[in-house]
Amino acid sequence: MRRERALNIGNNMAVITYAIGDIHGRDDLLELMYARIAHDPHREKDAPRPTVVHLGDYIDRGPDSHKVLDRVMRGSDGFETIALLGNHESLLLDCLLSDDRDLWRLWLNNGGGSTLEALGLPLGVDPRALTQALGEERIRWLRARPVCHIAGDYFFVHAGIVPGIPIEAQQRKDMLWIRTRFLESDADHGCIVVHGHTPTELPVVKKNRIGIDTGAARPRALTAVALSGGKPPRFLSVTE
């Protein structure tokens, strides 16, 4: 990770930022969430155009992974969109380049079969068919996804960070996959980490992190958190 990204932490957030947790193929819930954000009654009418940060895991488990990808890629006229990489997208990208059965088994055991089904593909190891079904535009977009984003005092990432390691030294694998070391830590990270990856029934607010994966494909709910400088986090939730 480039060092200069860490230098922006602590700047005031002039623009309200909404972070959306793991979607996992639930395009129906994402459509509802976009509408909730676009018409958020708690946002002042003359407020600057908001930013939506997606924390990754657009695909797998739910029925409409391809539709979620397309909706996030299109974005919205009502807000700016930043879309981060999740561990599920990382697995998918690895499978596109390999016919290793262990790698494919890892992806399929984590919900990849639903993505194959959504793309009209049979369950099996076939990187060429997957590449053709996804298409160049989606693949190019997925490969361009960043793993983190900084706004004000908030560090947005899919899974979390390794406690005790400077932000600029964090490794991609940890930011996509970490759980216990991060979740159980009460260390001061120098920022508040906003993350998904680990599903909980309700959003989690700690002094050093905010978790917003509420199991959209379990099914539970899709959750977003609204953040602005000096104000406590505010949560939006949509269900079936």
Order of alpha helices (4+ residues) and beta strands (2+ residues): beta-alpha-beta-alpha-beta-alpha-alpha-alpha-alpha-alpha-beta-beta-alpha-alpha-beta-beta-beta-beta-beta
